Amino acid sequence: MVDEALAKGGDPNVSDAYTINGRTGFPNGCSDVMDEEMFFGVAEHNLTVVAQDGAYIKPIPTSYIMITPGQTMDVLITANHTGRGSYYMVARPFFDSRAPFDRYNASAILSNLNASHDDNAPASAPLPFDDDFPAFPPVPFDYTGVSPDKYLLPSQGTKVRMIEYGKKVEIVFQGTNIGNAENHPMHLHGYSFYLVGTGCGNFFTDPNYHHDYNLIDPPKVNTIRVPKNGWTAIRFVADNPGNLSLSQNLHASWGMDIVLIVKNGPNDTTSIRPPPSVPRCT
């Protein structure tokens, strides 16, 4: 499907259905949708989100969730109805863009509910952070107010970003109005990171401006959404050496992808070592 879209230079074919798959036990949701966020809820029941992308967070009670493509959530459901029963689960797409998308809802039936609980909380976000990554855009402009046709064709190149082992890194994803503005799910391979802030409009780079970051109990995840014409900030410690892909789930094939290279650390335990079967250079 992606190869066909690349050959034509257009959007991939729109699907004609969503599905809800599940099993008994601890409820874990993973969104395999290509480009749409999904609202999800269970009839007559509340939810409690206790983890995202495999890391515990401060429990969030809610009547529904919105999950972005590639994201996972661990959700507790309180069985507050007596007797055996069956209840509808419903997923509904959200896509804030002019591009075509599958507008159908998906439903399933949940029976024999059982609840559990976990009070684990995330660790604190890394403080302080190093200010040498990422570099500022080479051509600053009004990212969310620019004409959709301006800067539509950026310059091409093959470049990576080198990061020293152990560095504390902050990355700010800035949405733009270029082309067809929409939400963007972003995923970093090889790391979980702390989601410390998000907002609408342009991110202020003035060092004297105070951003209202959550540095107390931010969620630790590996996939986040950048809001339409907005920004999202993440932090992590570069303690996993190697080549890391930072990409948008769908638009990586169109160039929304970058490679980060975390250098080896000071010893064998903090460095990538070749397998014993690989011949050494002489």
Protein Blocks (a to p, Z undefined) as FASTA:
>chain_A
ZZmmmmnopacdddfbdcddddedjdddddfbfkbccddddehiacddfbeehiacdddd
dfbdcddehiacddddddfbgcjdddddddddddddfbdcdfbdcddddehiaddddfbd
cddddddddfkbccddfbdcdfklgcfkgoklccdddddddddehiacdddddddfehja
cddddddehiacddfbdcehjddfbfkbccdddfklgccdfbdcddehiadddddddfbg
cddddddfklmmnopacdddddddfbfklcccddfklccdZZ
